[in-house]
Amino acid sequence: MPSDTKNPRPDFRKYRCYESSVMSPDVDVEWYSKIYFQHRHRLPLRLREDFCGTFKVSCEWIKQSAKHTAISMDLDPEPLAYGHARHFLRLTPSQQKRLKVLQQNVLTPPSTLSDVISAANFSFFIFKQRKDLKRYFKSCLKSLHKDGMLLLEMVGGPEMLKVVQEKTRYRGFTYIWDQKSFDPVTHDALYAIHFKIKDGPLLKDAFVYDWRLWTIPEIQDLLREAGFKRVTTYWDRKGNGKGSGEYIPVTQGRNHGSWISYLAAFKND
Ligand SMILES: C[S@@+](CC[C@H](N)C(=O)[O-])C[C@H]1O[C@@H](n2cnc3c(N)ncnc32)[C@H](O)[C@@H]1O
């Protein structure tokens, strides 16, 4: 069959590598529920996963019970197509009914209210201007139920400012994190992920991230300015910067080379 050069088949290998190296959707789902429970003393049921990519987290979310629902939003049709083939089609009909996947800008969300809106893997860093990020936060606030929570995953630390590459081996491929550039004046940071398939090609620039590296206090201030009543910052419990996977509420953090932190912003106190 002649190949369609206009619409070549997307190379899904990068999503397979990404999911097995970067993501832990079962841990994420447990974590979202745990934080929400700490503040609201009940389990959240309605998730909106912003910047959802292959929406694997939403698929885990709706597996929790027949009452759990999820809305997944991403602009890019390619990861959504992968998620459809790889995850959505494997769900039961009841689970499929409780998951709505939208190819849509997070700035123009549907009117359905959520208990939790998540922006994982630092995705909101794509908004480089304060006014754009504030618009996003305000729109999230509007889309939250009165007890609702916006959960933001952040990354930072002096190591994130360096131009370096770091390789990690996984079964069947090597993950290469490439910090291409950082501008100390604008805090613009350009990062990429490449994958080297074992005995196969290098998937160069499989994912490219053109971000502003926001700081925690900037985001705390902006969330409050956007109207969130309570903002709690979570920091790695072991405090060694290695990511123990256990995060606790803090008002101060230790200075690590690089760190991951979560900001939980509540619509009401
Ligand atoms: C860093 S990836 C995150 C994927 C996934 N959430 C994860 O945790 O691995 C960022 C995703 O955000 C999407 N994206 C960027 N800007 C967006 C926007 N304004 N609205 C919706 N999705 C957007 C991109 O298409 C990309 O799939």
PDBQT file of the ligand as one rigid body, heavy atoms in Angstrom, charges set to zero:
ROOT
HETATM    1  C1  LIG A 301       4.190  18.297  29.739  1.00  0.00    +0.000 C 
HETATM    2  S1  LIG A 301       2.870  17.607  28.751  1.00  0.00    +0.000 S 
HETATM    3  C2  LIG A 301       1.962  16.865  30.049  1.00  0.00    +0.000 C 
HETATM    4  C3  LIG A 301       1.303  15.554  29.711  1.00  0.00    +0.000 C 
HETATM    5  C4  LIG A 301       0.695  14.846  30.917  1.00  0.00    +0.000 C 
HETATM    6  N1  LIG A 301      -0.237  15.690  31.643  1.00  0.00    +0.000 N 
HETATM    7  C5  LIG A 301       1.738  14.375  31.892  1.00  0.00    +0.000 C 
HETATM    8  O1  LIG A 301       1.618  14.602  33.079  1.00  0.00    +0.000 OA
HETATM    9  O2  LIG A 301       2.677  13.732  31.505  1.00  0.00    +0.000 OA
HETATM   10  C6  LIG A 301       1.985  19.050  28.321  1.00  0.00    +0.000 C 
HETATM   11  C7  LIG A 301       0.729  18.857  27.463  1.00  0.00    +0.000 C 
HETATM   12  O3  LIG A 301      -0.004  20.087  27.477  1.00  0.00    +0.000 OA
HETATM   13  C8  LIG A 301      -0.629  20.265  26.208  1.00  0.00    +0.000 C 
HETATM   14  N2  LIG A 301      -0.975  21.706  26.094  1.00  0.00    +0.000 N 
HETATM   15  C9  LIG A 301      -0.142  22.764  25.967  1.00  0.00    +0.000 A 
HETATM   16  N3  LIG A 301      -0.831  23.910  25.992  1.00  0.00    +0.000 NA
HETATM   17  C10 LIG A 301      -2.142  23.595  26.163  1.00  0.00    +0.000 A 
HETATM   18  C11 LIG A 301      -3.348  24.345  26.293  1.00  0.00    +0.000 A 
HETATM   19  N4  LIG A 301      -3.336  25.686  26.265  1.00  0.00    +0.000 N 
HETATM   20  N5  LIG A 301      -4.511  23.682  26.462  1.00  0.00    +0.000 NA
HETATM   21  C12 LIG A 301      -4.519  22.325  26.503  1.00  0.00    +0.000 A 
HETATM   22  N6  LIG A 301      -3.419  21.558  26.399  1.00  0.00    +0.000 NA
HETATM   23  C13 LIG A 301      -2.238  22.174  26.214  1.00  0.00    +0.000 A 
HETATM   24  C14 LIG A 301       0.386  19.737  25.219  1.00  0.00    +0.000 C 
HETATM   25  O4  LIG A 301      -0.249  19.362  24.009  1.00  0.00    +0.000 OA
HETATM   26  C15 LIG A 301       0.973  18.550  25.987  1.00  0.00    +0.000 C 
HETATM   27  O5  LIG A 301       0.318  17.345  25.654  1.00  0.00    +0.000 OA
ENDROOT
TORSDOF 0
